[in-house]
Amino acid sequence: MLLATWQLVSTSGAVPVSQLPSPEMVWLAAVDLAERGLLGLYVAISTQRVFIGFAFGALFGLLAGAVVGLSRLGDVLLAPTLGAVRAVPSLAWVPLLILWFGIGEDSKVILIAIGAFFPVYTIVAASLRHVDTRLLEAGRAFGLRGPALFATVQLPAVVPSVIAALRLALAQAWLFLVAAELIASSMGLGFLLSDSGNTGRIDRIFLAIILLAVLGKLSDALVGLLERWAVRRWA
């Protein structure tokens, strides 16, 4: 229905094609880029950046969330500072990362990692703080302490929250991708968006947006598979 409505509106003349290209125009733009070997390359480059940045950001987010959620000292020392850093807009990091790491892949991956870090850190820390105290007392009554208590009681209790955090972090990684690929990039879907905006190629802008939406949904579906496995395994 959405595609049919788009086709009808774009071909009826109600909206000029300079503002709303038809589905056929977007498809032809995709074919043109694919024939020149650029479409698959842009998709692969952006996907690689997202998954590498997501992996690092989620890992450090889990570690920081565990420290803050399980330790009162960690909460006092880290939570206020990380809460302040979390409020910094994504584009504010761009000039700093360029100065520190240059315009190569490192600065782009680090920016995406920053975007993925905070959802995981925030949700994991809050979830660990609110694990049912009766479960903890029962675990301690069975002689569980430290890592054994965490693996047996606390981790299974927060598995659904951790998976939700990972899904949110992955979505955030795709959002930060566009900002990351504004850092003097010559490849990727973010570059395709900015370059098409500069050249007035509205068909390519729509193509890049659609590809980002599809890739984001596919990656979210992969995390959904992980969620079902993790819930069966631990929860």
Buried (B, 14 or more C-beta within 10 A) or exposed (E): EEEEEBEEEBBEEEEEEEEBBBBEBBEBBBEBBEEEEEBEBBBEBBBEBBBBBBBBBBBBBBBBBBBBBBEEEBBEEBBEEBEEEEEEEBEEBBEEBBEEBEEEBEBBBBBBBBBBBBBBBBBBBBBBBEBEEEBBEEBEEEEBEEEEBBEBBBBBBBBBBBBBBBBBBBBBBBBBBBBBBBBEBEBBBBBBBBBBEEEEBBBBBBBBBEBBEEBBEEBBEEBEEEBEEBEEEBE
